[in-house]
């Protein structure tokens, strides 16, 4: 079966068509600047990337362009929409309502809408994508795969904040965690690579990209993760601050004459390694800057790595041990300097970095710890779209 995987944001939409039998990607791309002007990027497997500027006033129009590209006589990969057996939607926040993926019904849409105040930027945008697909493909089954669902196994002690309990009761304020699809995929794959049942393993997954989070996976279940009610908590990220003393917010607001929206904008969009370096949120720029002697670039990378190191230590404690550590996502898979700065400080776990594997391991499934290390450390590339396609097919069976 072919599955159309959709990851819909407020003005952009990423898509892939995956054949679930072979797990091959037939085509992928994105629509950008929806509601502004519009740009379609379309890449069929083995073909050239096509970029077209198109008028995209709505998400429905954007998805129509995707369908046109997929069924185009010359460069299309399917003859008609009948060849799409299901659509898998990435949905960001399922609150406490969704502990697993689900087939999308009107009740599910209502429940996701009810979680929207927990993810005001993401959930409504995700649902616009669902509605648009429903209008264009009314008879095709659709699944929702939540970023938060994998973390619903966290114990109470891990997800409660130390604030008045009534806020949990009234508003469900607690840690939820994100990147669940990736943490689930990577932890399963790590167990396969180790040739051991995941039920017997304690794995720490470091998903390091523009957004970053660490997850403690005990016996295949998420028991703690660094992101919280929103993706702002935890690690330092491209432009997000991660953990800070909440008093910093009041202090900056007073000094800079800012309101809550202003400070949230600073913490989400102007902080992280971008804010620290003053140069870029992209680690390629930071590493180039550091190599040229830019001290703030070097500091930003060091502060980022130190925060990851601390979370690894915390999760070793939380699980009373660790059997494997996996690095994934844009940085985790590609940036050997970041991996070295973190892994070379894990000697207390009996881990030694295999320098050669680390340098040559870019984007591969490869162990980057020496064979005599007590805890294996791996690069395990993530594939959230494939995970969504698998979940979608599983729900239809
Ligand atoms: P993601 O959010 O997973 O797509 O990761 C994006 C981030 O990964 C970018 O902002 C870069 O900082 C980083 N990244 C991607 N490719 C490389 C690379 N070849 N070397 C270093 N960093 C990279």
Boltz pocket constraint, residues with backbone or C-beta under 6 A from the ligand:
constraints:
  - pocket:
      binder: B
      contacts: [[A, 208], [A, 209], [A, 210], [A, 211], [A, 238], [A, 281], [A, 282], [A, 283], [A, 284], [A, 329], [A, 330], [A, 331], [A, 334], [A, 335]]
      max_distance: 6.0
